[in-house]
Structure formats: structure tokens, C-alpha cells
Amino acid sequence: MTINRYTFTQRLLHWLIVALVFGMLLGGLSFWALGYEGLERLAGPQVTANLFLYHKSIGILVLALTLVRLWLRRRTPPPPYDPPLTVLERLVSGVTMVLLYLLSLAVPIGGALATSAAGYPVQFFGLELPGLLPENKQLGETLFLYHGLGALALALVVLVHMAAGIKHWRLKDGVMTRISLP
């Protein structure tokens, strides 16, 4: 079996995005479960404001890093599987990857649109970006709902991806070597 791996940059970006998305999903679940006021009562107004600032900022960062990953993937195609995957594994893997990329783009874009429509500033680590939509509270609420549903869909696809990774790690069939850092 030969060792076929993604470039170091691709592998580093993969694991950086993994860490950021996990943090975003946990933060988003907290916002959903507690609401702004509940989180403010629990953590205080300054911490709550910072959490929302970081959530927006990291969302924009995930969007940018995902675009870089897509550009790198186009420039340097994925390494071949050795041994090859079965037809079913290739199908599930392909659909999962497409969904991961689509949702990693759509969820942050939806969050920025929802934020703008709700009348809140779209911020990237303190830098205020131009609003993408005019203020419309009702549209903002609807977009936040879709943003949350998209994040839940992303979480489900991530779980499928993780399950496949754990399966291949346990099989020691070389698949995990393609994306592992060391």
C-alpha cells in the first residue's frame, strides 16, 4: 500500500476548519438554547457581546478558509485511495464532501445575511463590514431560523464524516493517513 496524502496545507486547513466549526456549533447551540437574554444573565453583558462578536468573526473566517480549501482542491486534486474504496463508499464519500463544502459556505453566508437583515452589524473581529441586506426584522428572524437549520444539517453531515473516519481509522486501511497531520 502506498501512502497518498493531501498536501500539508490542505491537511492543516482541514483540521483548523474542524476546530472552528466545532466551536461554532457549540456556540450556536448555546445561543439557541439560552437566547441572547439567557446567555447575558448567565455570562454577563460583556461576555455575551464578545461571544456574538467571535461567532460572527469565526463564521466569516470559516467561509474564507473553506474558499481557500476549494481553491487548493481545484489546484491539487485529492490523492487516490489505496486500496480503492467500494462503489458505495465512493458514493457516500462524494455526497458527504459536497454537503460539507456547501454547508460550510451556506451557513456563514446565511448568518451574515440574517445578521444584516435583523439590523445588527456584521463584524469581523471588531471591523464592521457593510450590511448585505436592508433592515427587515421579520426576514432576519426567518434567515436566523434557516441559519440554525443549516448548522444542524452541517452537524449531522459532520457526524457521518466522523463515523466514516473512525471506521477507516479502526480498519487501518490508509484512508485516515490521507488527511492526518503527523
N, C-alpha and C positions, 0 to 999 in steps of 0.2 A: 504494500500500500504506500503510495507517495503522499507527501504532505502538501496539500494545496491550501493556501491561506489567502485571505484578504490582505491588502496592504496594511501596514501598521496604522496609518492614518485612518483607514476605514474601520479597523478594529477599535481604535481609540474613540472615534466618533460614536460608534455603536454603543459602547459601554458608558460614555458620557451622556448620551441621549437616554439610555436606560435609567441612569441615576436621576436625571432631571425629570423624566416622565413619572417615575415612581413618586418623587416628591410632589409633583403637580397633582397627581391623582389623590394622594393623601391630603394635600391642602384643599383640593376641590371637594373631597368628601366632607372635610371639616366645615367648609363654607356652607355646603348643602345641609348638613345635619344641624348645625348651630345657627346658621344665618349670621348676618353682619352683627346684629344686636347681641345675639347669644355669644358670639366669639368675643365681642367687645366687653361683655360682662365677665367672661372667663379670663381673658388675657389683658384687658385694658385697651383704651383707645389707640395709643401709640403703637403697640404691638400689632393690633388688628390692622391698622393702616399700613404698617410695614409688610404684614403678610400679604395683603392685597397687592401692594406695590411689587413685591417679589413674585407673586403669582403671575401678574401681567408681564413682568420683565422676563421671567424664565419661560413663559409661553412664547414670547417673541424670539427668545434665544433658541428654543426647541424648533420653531419654524425655520429660522435661519440655518441651524445645523442640519436639519432634515434636507433643506435645499442643497446644502454642500454635499451631503451624503448622496443625494440623487445625481448631482453633477459628477462626483467621483465614481459612482456606479456606472454611469454612462461612459466615462473616460476609461475606466478599468473594470471590465465585466467581472462578475463573480467567478471565483475559481470553480473548476469542475468537481463534482463529488467523486470520491474514490474510496470505496466502491460506489457505483451509481445508485441513486435512490430508485425505489419502485415507482411505477406509474402513479399509484395512489399517493405516495409520499411527495412526489413532484407536484401533483395537483394541489394537495393541501398546503405545501410549502409556498407554491406560487400565489395562491389565493391569499394566504396569510400575509405574505410580504407586500402584496398590492394593498391590502387593507391597512397594514401597519403604516405604509407610506401615506396613503390617502388620509387616514385619520390623524396622522402626525402633522399633516398640513391643514386639514379642515378644522380640527378642534381649536388650534390657536387663532386661525383666521376668524372662526365663529366667535371666539371670546373677544377678540378686538372689535368686531362688528357690534356685538352685544353691548360691550362697554361704551362704545361711542354712541350707540342709539339710546342707551339708558341715561346719557348725559354725563358720564364720568370720563375723566381724562384717560387716554391710552398712553401709558408711561413705560419707558424702558430705563430702569434704574435711575429714576429722577428726571430723565429727559422726557418732556411731554411731546408726543407725536401728534400730527394733525388728526382730527376726528375723521373717521371714514364715512360716517353717516350723520345726517342731522338728528337732533334730539327727538326721540319718539319713545316715551316710556313704555307704551304697550308693545311696540316692536322689540324694544330692549328686553323686556320680560320673556317674550317668545324666543328670541335669539339665545338668551341665557338658558332657557329650557333645552333648546337644541344643542347648545354647547355642552351642557351636562349629560345629555343622552349620548352625544358623540364621545364624550370622555368615558362613559360607561361601556360603550361599544369598544373603544380603544382598550380599556382594561380587560374585557373579555378576549379580544384578539391577542393581547399580551399574554394572558394565561394559556391560551392554546400554543403560542410560540414557546413559552417557558416549558410547557409539558413536553413538547417535541424536543426541546433542548435537553431536558432531563432524561428523556428516553434515550437519545443518542449519546449522552454522557455516560449513562449506565451501560449501554451496549459497547462503548469504547470503539465505535466504528469510524472514528476520524472526523465526523461531522462537526463536533464542537471545536476541534483544533482549528478549523477554518476561521473562527471568529474569536477565539480566546486570546487574551492579551499576552500572557507569557509565551 
